[in-house]
Amino acid sequence: PVINDTDATKRALRAAKTVFGNKARTAFPPSTAGDDFAFFAGEASGCYVWLGNGPAVDGALHHNTSYDFNDAAIVPGAAFWATLVEQELAAE
């Protein structure tokens, strides 16, 4: 299972709140999403981040040939990752 590192989660949440303010969500129901992240997190501390891309269009989620990526998610997503990197580099 994916087990988020407490410190990594706090740092990611700080970046998310910087970019998204009160729109940053922290409470989600458990997910059965399959992912290799659990193996990565077993080797280095980290946390699973959901950026979101809006609702499914015509029921097509990612990994579906009919999926339509929401281009409006690119800028806020990049802002989150850039903020997290800048924050981490400043902490070194």
N, CA, C and O atoms as a Tinker XYZ file with bonds, in Angstrom:
   368  protein
     1  N      0.831000   -1.205000    0.000000    73     2
     2  CA     0.000000    0.000000    0.000000    64     1     3
     3  C      0.867000    1.258000    0.000000    63     2     4     5
     4  O      2.015000    1.236000    0.444000    81     3
     5  N      0.315000    2.327000   -0.492000    73     3     6
     6  CA     1.005000    3.616000   -0.447000    64     5     7
     7  C      0.865000    4.178000    0.957000    63     6     8     9
     8  O     -0.244000    4.349000    1.464000    81     7
     9  N      2.003000    4.462000    1.579000    73     7    10
    10  CA     2.012000    5.085000    2.906000    64     9    11
    11  C      2.787000    6.386000    2.770000    63    10    12    13
    12  O      4.000000    6.376000    2.563000    81    11
    13  N      2.086000    7.500000    2.887000    73    11    14
    14  CA     2.717000    8.807000    2.741000    64    13    15
    15  C      3.593000    9.123000    3.940000    63    14    16    17
    16  O      3.205000    8.901000    5.087000    81    15
    17  N      4.784000    9.645000    3.660000    73    15    18
    18  CA     5.678000   10.114000    4.710000    64    17    19
    19  C      5.103000   11.408000    5.294000    63    18    20    21
    20  O      4.729000   12.314000    4.549000    81    19
    21  N      5.035000   11.491000    6.608000    73    19    22
    22  CA     4.414000   12.643000    7.270000    64    21    23
    23  C      5.099000   13.952000    6.903000    63    22    24    25
    24  O      4.423000   14.929000    6.578000    81    23
    25  N      6.429000   13.989000    6.948000    73    23    26
    26  CA     7.150000   15.225000    6.656000    64    25    27
    27  C      7.010000   15.612000    5.184000    63    26    28    29
    28  O      6.783000   16.780000    4.869000    81    27
    29  N      7.141000   14.646000    4.288000    73    27    30
    30  CA     6.992000   14.938000    2.856000    64    29    31
    31  C      5.588000   15.450000    2.558000    63    30    32    33
    32  O      5.406000   16.335000    1.722000    81    31
    33  N      4.606000   14.893000    3.241000    73    31    34
    34  CA     3.224000   15.328000    3.046000    64    33    35
    35  C      3.037000   16.765000    3.508000    63    34    36    37
    36  O      2.362000   17.546000    2.838000    81    35
    37  N      3.620000   17.121000    4.636000    73    35    38
    38  CA     3.524000   18.501000    5.133000    64    37    39
    39  C      4.157000   19.473000    4.148000    63    38    40    41
    40  O      3.621000   20.553000    3.904000    81    39
    41  N      5.306000   19.087000    3.579000    73    39    42
    42  CA     5.991000   19.968000    2.637000    64    41    43
    43  C      5.190000   20.123000    1.344000    63    42    44    45
    44  O      5.088000   21.225000    0.804000    81    43
    45  N      4.625000   19.028000    0.851000    73    43    46
    46  CA     3.801000   19.105000   -0.364000    64    45    47
    47  C      2.549000   19.937000   -0.110000    63    46    48    49
    48  O      2.127000   20.710000   -0.970000    81    47
    49  N      1.961000   19.778000    1.059000    73    47    50
    50  CA     0.764000   20.544000    1.395000    64    49    51
    51  C      1.083000   22.036000    1.490000    63    50    52    53
    52  O      0.270000   22.869000    1.089000    81    51
    53  N      2.248000   22.374000    2.012000    73    51    54
    54  CA     2.650000   23.784000    2.082000    64    53    55
    55  C      2.717000   24.371000    0.668000    63    54    56    57
    56  O      2.236000   25.480000    0.437000    81    55
    57  N      3.305000   23.639000   -0.268000    73    55    58
    58  CA     3.377000   24.113000   -1.656000    64    57    59
    59  C      1.982000   24.207000   -2.265000    63    58    60    61
    60  O      1.678000   25.170000   -2.969000    81    59
    61  N      1.139000   23.223000   -2.000000    73    59    62
    62  CA    -0.228000   23.231000   -2.544000    64    61    63
    63  C     -1.013000   24.423000   -2.026000    63    62    64    65
    64  O     -1.742000   25.066000   -2.782000    81    63
    65  N     -0.870000   24.719000   -0.749000    73    63    66
    66  CA    -1.602000   25.857000   -0.180000    64    65    67
    67  C     -1.069000   27.179000   -0.726000    63    66    68    69
    68  O     -1.827000   28.139000   -0.873000    81    67
    69  N      0.226000   27.235000   -1.026000    73    67    70
    70  CA     0.795000   28.437000   -1.624000    64    69    71
    71  C      0.177000   28.685000   -2.993000    63    70    72    73
    72  O     -0.142000   29.823000   -3.336000    81    71
    73  N      0.010000   27.634000   -3.766000    73    71    74
    74  CA    -0.515000   27.764000   -5.127000    64    73    75
    75  C     -2.040000   27.816000   -5.167000    63    74    76    77
    76  O     -2.616000   28.648000   -5.868000    81    75
    77  N     -2.692000   26.932000   -4.418000    73    75    78
    78  CA    -4.143000   26.775000   -4.527000    64    77    79
    79  C     -4.932000   27.387000   -3.376000    63    78    80    81
    80  O     -6.161000   27.435000   -3.437000    81    79
    81  N     -4.258000   27.854000   -2.332000    73    79    82
    82  CA    -4.947000   28.440000   -1.188000    64    81    83
    83  C     -5.873000   27.441000   -0.524000    63    82    84    85
    84  O     -5.519000   26.276000   -0.344000    81    83
    85  N     -7.057000   27.899000   -0.161000    73    83    86
    86  CA    -8.024000   27.034000    0.521000    64    85    87
    87  C     -8.654000   25.986000   -0.387000    63    86    88    89
    88  O     -9.407000   25.135000    0.088000    81    87
    89  N     -8.360000   26.032000   -1.682000    73    87    90
    90  CA    -8.878000   25.011000   -2.594000    64    89    91
    91  C     -8.094000   23.701000   -2.481000    63    90    92    93
    92  O     -8.528000   22.672000   -3.001000    81    91
    93  N     -6.949000   23.736000   -1.809000    73    91    94
    94  CA    -6.156000   22.511000   -1.621000    64    93    95
    95  C     -6.933000   21.562000   -0.726000    63    94    96    97
    96  O     -7.300000   21.917000    0.394000    81    95
    97  N     -7.182000   20.367000   -1.214000    73    95    98
    98  CA    -7.943000   19.372000   -0.450000    64    97    99
    99  C     -6.990000   18.388000    0.206000    63    98   100   101
   100  O     -5.970000   18.006000   -0.367000    81    99
   101  N     -7.342000   17.990000    1.410000    73    99   102
   102  CA    -6.487000   17.048000    2.133000    64   101   103
   103  C     -7.225000   15.788000    2.557000    63   102   104   105
   104  O     -6.590000   14.831000    3.002000    81   103
   105  N     -8.512000   15.760000    2.435000    73   103   106
   106  CA    -9.289000   14.598000    2.878000    64   105   107
   107  C     -9.898000   13.899000    1.668000    63   106   108   109
   108  O    -10.717000   14.471000    0.949000    81   107
   109  N     -9.492000   12.679000    1.460000    73   107   110
   110  CA    -9.998000   11.873000    0.362000    64   109   111
   111  C    -10.373000   10.504000    0.896000    63   110   112   113
   112  O     -9.754000   10.012000    1.840000    81   111
   113  N    -11.366000    9.897000    0.310000    73   111   114
   114  CA   -11.665000    8.515000    0.712000    64   113   115
   115  C    -10.521000    7.610000    0.250000    63   114   116   117
   116  O     -9.816000    7.949000   -0.700000    81   115
   117  N    -10.332000    6.484000    0.897000    73   115   118
   118  CA    -9.284000    5.558000    0.452000    64   117   119
   119  C     -9.478000    5.209000   -1.028000    63   118   120   121
   120  O    -10.602000    5.112000   -1.520000    81   119
   121  N     -8.366000    5.027000   -1.710000    73   119   122
   122  CA    -8.408000    4.728000   -3.135000    64   121   123
   123  C     -7.779000    3.366000   -3.403000    63   122   124   125
   124  O     -6.833000    2.960000   -2.729000    81   123
   125  N     -8.307000    2.686000   -4.374000    73   123   126
   126  CA    -7.713000    1.413000   -4.783000    64   125   127
   127  C     -6.902000    1.582000   -6.059000    63   126   128   129
   128  O     -6.628000    0.609000   -6.762000    81   127
   129  N     -6.518000    2.818000   -6.354000    73   127   130
   130  CA    -5.723000    3.072000   -7.557000    64   129   131
   131  C     -4.444000    2.245000   -7.508000    63   130   132   133
   132  O     -3.733000    2.250000   -6.502000    81   131
   133  N     -4.159000    1.553000   -8.567000    73   131   134
   134  CA    -2.937000    0.750000   -8.625000    64   133   135
   135  C     -1.789000    1.599000   -9.129000    63   134   136   137
   136  O     -1.939000    2.332000  -10.106000    81   135
   137  N     -0.664000    1.509000   -8.484000    73   135   138
   138  CA     0.444000    2.362000   -8.861000    64   137   139
   139  C      1.741000    1.785000   -8.323000    63   138   140   141
   140  O      1.741000    1.074000   -7.318000    81   139
   141  N      2.842000    2.088000   -8.989000    73   139   142
   142  CA     4.156000    1.660000   -8.520000    64   141   143
   143  C      4.702000    2.577000   -7.435000    63   142   144   145
   144  O      5.768000    2.310000   -6.882000    81   143
   145  N      3.990000    3.650000   -7.124000    73   143   146
   146  CA     4.495000    4.622000   -6.154000    64   145   147
   147  C      4.807000    3.982000   -4.810000    63   146   148   149
   148  O      5.750000    4.402000   -4.140000    81   147
   149  N      4.050000    2.993000   -4.403000    73   147   150
   150  CA     4.297000    2.330000   -3.118000    64   149   151
   151  C      5.718000    1.779000   -3.067000    63   150   152   153
   152  O      6.360000    1.806000   -2.017000    81   151
   153  N      6.207000    1.281000   -4.193000    73   151   154
   154  CA     7.566000    0.741000   -4.233000    64   153   155
   155  C      8.594000    1.865000   -4.157000    63   154   156   157
   156  O      9.623000    1.720000   -3.498000    81   155
   157  N      8.323000    2.985000   -4.828000    73   155   158
   158  CA     9.233000    4.127000   -4.765000    64   157   159
   159  C      9.308000    4.668000   -3.339000    63   158   160   161
   160  O     10.392000    4.949000   -2.828000    81   159
   161  N      8.148000    4.808000   -2.706000    73   159   162
   162  CA     8.091000    5.355000   -1.348000    64   161   163
   163  C      8.746000    4.420000   -0.339000    63   162   164   165
   164  O      9.112000    4.848000    0.755000    81   163
   165  N      8.893000    3.164000   -0.694000    73   163   166
   166  CA     9.607000    2.236000    0.175000    64   165   167
   167  C     11.109000    2.464000    0.153000    63   166   168   169
   168  O     11.824000    2.017000    1.049000    81   167
   169  N     11.585000    3.159000   -0.870000    73   167   170
   170  CA    13.017000    3.431000   -1.022000    64   169   171
   171  C     13.398000    4.853000   -0.617000    63   170   172   173
   172  O     14.520000    5.090000   -0.170000    81   171
   173  N     12.484000    5.785000   -0.766000    73   171   174
   174  CA    12.741000    7.190000   -0.424000    64   173   175
   175  C     11.435000    7.800000    0.077000    63   174   176   177
   176  O     10.356000    7.474000   -0.420000    81   175
   177  N     11.541000    8.675000    1.053000    73   175   178
   178  CA    10.318000    9.269000    1.606000    64   177   179
   179  C      9.606000   10.100000    0.542000    63   178   180   181
   180  O     10.247000   10.732000   -0.298000    81   179
   181  N      8.298000   10.091000    0.586000    73   179   182
   182  CA     7.515000   10.846000   -0.380000    64   181   183
   183  C      6.047000   10.820000   -0.018000    63   182   184   185
   184  O      5.661000   10.246000    1.000000    81   183
   185  N      5.240000   11.433000   -0.836000    73   183   186
   186  CA     3.791000   11.388000   -0.643000    64   185   187
   187  C      3.119000   11.421000   -2.005000    63   186   188   189
   188  O      3.622000   12.028000   -2.951000    81   187
   189  N      2.004000   10.773000   -2.082000    73   187   190
   190  CA     1.230000   10.692000   -3.318000    64   189   191
   191  C      0.394000   11.959000   -3.426000    63   190   192   193
   192  O     -0.361000   12.287000   -2.511000    81   191
   193  N      0.524000   12.663000   -4.529000    73   191   194
   194  CA    -0.172000   13.933000   -4.733000    64   193   195
   195  C     -1.187000   13.774000   -5.861000    63   194   196   197
   196  O     -0.861000   13.267000   -6.935000    81   195
   197  N     -2.401000   14.205000   -5.610000    73   195   198
   198  CA    -3.442000   14.229000   -6.639000    64   197   199
   199  C     -3.624000   15.677000   -7.067000    63   198   200   201
   200  O     -4.062000   16.505000   -6.267000    81   199
   201  N     -3.298000   15.997000   -8.310000    73   199   202
   202  CA    -3.497000   17.363000   -8.786000    64   201   203
   203  C     -4.882000   17.562000   -9.376000    63   202   204   205
   204  O     -5.421000   18.667000   -9.314000    81   203
   205  N     -5.453000   16.549000   -9.930000    73   203   206
   206  CA    -6.785000   16.677000  -10.516000    64   205   207
   207  C     -6.741000   17.273000  -11.906000    63   206   208   209
   208  O     -5.826000   18.016000  -12.260000    81   207
   209  N     -7.746000   16.930000  -12.681000    73   207   210
   210  CA    -7.824000   17.406000  -14.050000    64   209   211
   211  C     -9.276000   17.636000  -14.451000    63   210   212   213
   212  O     -9.616000   17.660000  -15.633000    81   211
   213  N    -10.115000   17.803000  -13.447000    73   211   214
   214  CA   -11.525000   18.036000  -13.720000    64   213   215
   215  C    -12.298000   16.739000  -13.843000    63   214   216   217
   216  O    -11.729000   15.651000  -13.746000    81   215
   217  N    -13.585000   16.860000  -14.056000    73   215   218
   218  CA   -14.436000   15.662000  -14.141000    64   217   219
   219  C    -14.203000   14.894000  -15.442000    63   218   220   221
   220  O    -13.735000   15.454000  -16.433000    81   219
   221  N    -14.530000   13.630000  -15.422000    73   219   222
   222  CA   -14.430000   12.806000  -16.627000    64   221   223
   223  C    -15.395000   13.334000  -17.684000    63   222   224   225
   224  O    -16.530000   13.692000  -17.372000    81   223
   225  N    -14.947000   13.382000  -18.913000    73   223   226
   226  CA   -15.795000   13.804000  -20.022000    64   225   227
   227  C    -16.336000   12.543000  -20.687000    63   226   228   229
   228  O    -15.568000   11.690000  -21.131000    81   227
   229  N    -17.629000   12.432000  -20.752000    73   227   230
   230  CA   -18.286000   11.248000  -21.329000    64   229   231
   231  C    -17.828000    9.962000  -20.652000    63   230   232   233
   232  O    -17.771000    8.909000  -21.288000    81   231
   233  N    -17.503000   10.044000  -19.371000    73   231   234
   234  CA   -17.118000    8.865000  -18.604000    64   233   235
   235  C    -15.713000    8.364000  -18.861000    63   234   236   237
   236  O    -15.331000    7.320000  -18.332000    81   235
   237  N    -14.937000    9.076000  -19.655000    73   235   238
   238  CA   -13.586000    8.623000  -20.000000    64   237   239
   239  C    -12.557000    9.228000  -19.051000    63   238   240   241
   240  O    -12.323000   10.436000  -19.062000    81   239
   241  N    -11.951000    8.385000  -18.238000    73   239   242
   242  CA   -10.872000    8.809000  -17.348000    64   241   243
   243  C     -9.529000    8.564000  -18.033000    63   242   244   245
   244  O     -9.476000    7.985000  -19.118000    81   243
   245  N     -8.438000    9.010000  -17.390000    73   243   246
   246  CA    -7.116000    8.786000  -17.980000    64   245   247
   247  C     -6.902000    7.286000  -18.213000    63   246   248   249
   248  O     -7.601000    6.459000  -17.627000    81   247
   249  N     -5.963000    6.947000  -19.046000    73   247   250
   250  CA    -5.698000    5.569000  -19.493000    64   249   251
   251  C     -6.846000    5.040000  -20.348000    63   250   252   253
   252  O     -7.025000    3.827000  -20.462000    81   251
   253  N     -7.612000    5.925000  -20.938000    73   251   254
   254  CA    -8.717000    5.551000  -21.815000    64   253   255
   255  C     -8.487000    6.276000  -23.139000    63   254   256   257
   256  O     -8.174000    7.466000  -23.136000    81   255
   257  N     -8.633000    5.598000  -24.247000    73   255   258
   258  CA    -8.366000    6.225000  -25.547000    64   257   259
   259  C     -9.289000    7.405000  -25.843000    63   258   260   261
   260  O     -8.980000    8.220000  -26.712000    81   259
   261  N    -10.405000    7.509000  -25.144000    73   259   262
   262  CA   -11.331000    8.631000  -25.343000    64   261   263
   263  C    -11.088000    9.777000  -24.371000    63   262   264   265
   264  O    -11.809000   10.775000  -24.394000    81   263
   265  N    -10.084000    9.641000  -23.521000    73   263   266
   266  CA    -9.803000   10.662000  -22.510000    64   265   267
   267  C     -9.438000   11.987000  -23.175000    63   266   268   269
   268  O     -8.687000   12.008000  -24.150000    81   267
   269  N     -9.963000   13.077000  -22.657000    73   267   270
   270  CA    -9.681000   14.415000  -23.173000    64   269   271
   271  C     -9.022000   15.219000  -22.064000    63   270   272   273
   272  O     -9.693000   15.678000  -21.139000    81   271
   273  N     -7.709000   15.388000  -22.156000    73   271   274
   274  CA    -6.962000   16.108000  -21.129000    64   273   275
   275  C     -7.420000   17.556000  -21.057000    63   274   276   277
   276  O     -7.621000   18.202000  -22.085000    81   275
   277  N     -7.583000   18.060000  -19.849000    73   275   278
   278  CA    -7.988000   19.441000  -19.617000    64   277   279
   279  C     -6.735000   20.314000  -19.609000    63   278   280   281
   280  O     -6.018000   20.369000  -18.610000    81   279
   281  N     -6.474000   20.994000  -20.720000    73   279   282
   282  CA    -5.270000   21.813000  -20.839000    64   281   283
   283  C     -5.181000   22.905000  -19.782000    63   282   284   285
   284  O     -4.084000   23.369000  -19.470000    81   283
   285  N     -6.309000   23.323000  -19.228000    73   283   286
   286  CA    -6.307000   24.363000  -18.196000    64   285   287
   287  C     -5.614000   23.891000  -16.921000    63   286   288   289
   288  O     -5.296000   24.708000  -16.057000    81   287
   289  N     -5.377000   22.592000  -16.790000    73   287   290
   290  CA    -4.716000   22.060000  -15.595000    64   289   291
   291  C     -3.196000   22.175000  -15.668000    63   290   292   293
   292  O     -2.520000   21.988000  -14.656000    81   291
   293  N     -2.651000   22.476000  -16.837000    73   291   294
   294  CA    -1.196000   22.496000  -17.005000    64   293   295
   295  C     -0.542000   23.587000  -16.164000    63   294   296   297
   296  O      0.397000   23.309000  -15.419000    81   295
   297  N     -1.018000   24.808000  -16.270000    73   295   298
   298  CA    -0.373000   25.926000  -15.562000    64   297   299
   299  C     -0.437000   25.759000  -14.043000    63   298   300   301
   300  O      0.597000   25.890000  -13.389000    81   299
   301  N     -1.604000   25.475000  -13.448000    73   299   302
   302  CA    -1.604000   25.289000  -11.995000    64   301   303
   303  C     -0.794000   24.067000  -11.560000    63   302   304   305
   304  O     -0.168000   24.086000  -10.501000    81   303
   305  N     -0.802000   23.009000  -12.365000    73   303   306
   306  CA    -0.007000   21.829000  -12.019000    64   305   307
   307  C      1.481000   22.141000  -12.032000    63   306   308   309
   308  O      2.209000   21.756000  -11.118000    81   307
   309  N      1.932000   22.840000  -13.073000    73   307   310
   310  CA     3.337000   23.233000  -13.155000    64   309   311
   311  C      3.701000   24.189000  -12.025000    63   310   312   313
   312  O      4.806000   24.122000  -11.487000    81   311
   313  N      2.780000   25.074000  -11.665000    73   311   314
   314  CA     3.028000   26.010000  -10.563000    64   313   315
   315  C      3.227000   25.264000   -9.251000    63   314   316   317
   316  O      4.086000   25.631000   -8.449000    81   315
   317  N      2.430000   24.210000   -9.029000    73   315   318
   318  CA     2.606000   23.414000   -7.811000    64   317   319
   319  C      3.997000   22.804000   -7.778000    63   318   320   321
   320  O      4.711000   22.946000   -6.785000    81   319
   321  N      4.395000   22.121000   -8.860000    73   319   322
   322  CA     5.696000   21.445000   -8.867000    64   321   323
   323  C      6.842000   22.446000   -8.765000    63   322   324   325
   324  O      7.815000   22.188000   -8.058000    81   323
   325  N      6.750000   23.583000   -9.455000    73   323   326
   326  CA     7.798000   24.602000   -9.368000    64   325   327
   327  C      7.891000   25.157000   -7.953000    63   326   328   329
   328  O      8.991000   25.367000   -7.442000    81   327
   329  N      6.758000   25.396000   -7.321000    73   327   330
   330  CA     6.744000   25.897000   -5.945000    64   329   331
   331  C      7.359000   24.884000   -4.996000    63   330   332   333
   332  O      8.131000   25.254000   -4.111000    81   331
   333  N      7.029000   23.614000   -5.168000    73   331   334
   334  CA     7.595000   22.573000   -4.309000    64   333   335
   335  C      9.106000   22.491000   -4.484000    63   334   336   337
   336  O      9.833000   22.383000   -3.496000    81   335
   337  N      9.589000   22.540000   -5.720000    73   335   338
   338  CA    11.036000   22.481000   -5.972000    64   337   339
   339  C     11.733000   23.697000   -5.370000    63   338   340   341
   340  O     12.760000   23.549000   -4.707000    81   339
   341  N     11.194000   24.891000   -5.587000    73   339   342
   342  CA    11.797000   26.102000   -5.020000    64   341   343
   343  C     11.831000   26.036000   -3.499000    63   342   344   345
   344  O     12.822000   26.420000   -2.877000    81   343
   345  N     10.766000   25.557000   -2.916000    73   343   346
   346  CA    10.670000   25.418000   -1.461000    64   345   347
   347  C     11.723000   24.435000   -0.943000    63   346   348   349
   348  O     12.375000   24.695000    0.068000    81   347
   349  N     11.886000   23.303000   -1.642000    73   347   350
   350  CA    12.850000   22.291000   -1.212000    64   349   351
   351  C     14.283000   22.783000   -1.380000    63   350   352   353
   352  O     15.129000   22.527000   -0.523000    81   351
   353  N     14.563000   23.486000   -2.474000    73   351   354
   354  CA    15.915000   24.008000   -2.685000    64   353   355
   355  C     16.261000   25.071000   -1.649000    63   354   356   357
   356  O     17.406000   25.154000   -1.206000    81   355
   357  N     15.289000   25.879000   -1.262000    73   355   358
   358  CA    15.527000   26.912000   -0.251000    64   357   359
   359  C     15.805000   26.298000    1.116000    63   358   360   361
   360  O     16.475000   26.911000    1.947000    81   359
   361  N     15.298000   25.097000    1.354000    73   359   362
   362  CA    15.474000   24.438000    2.654000    64   361   363
   363  C     16.847000   23.788000    2.788000    63   362   364   365
   364  O     17.264000   23.440000    3.892000    81   363
   365  N     17.553000   23.624000    1.668000    73   363   366
   366  CA    18.866000   22.953000    1.724000    64   365   367
   367  C     19.940000   23.856000    2.268000    63   366   368
   368  O     21.095000   23.444000    2.378000    81   367
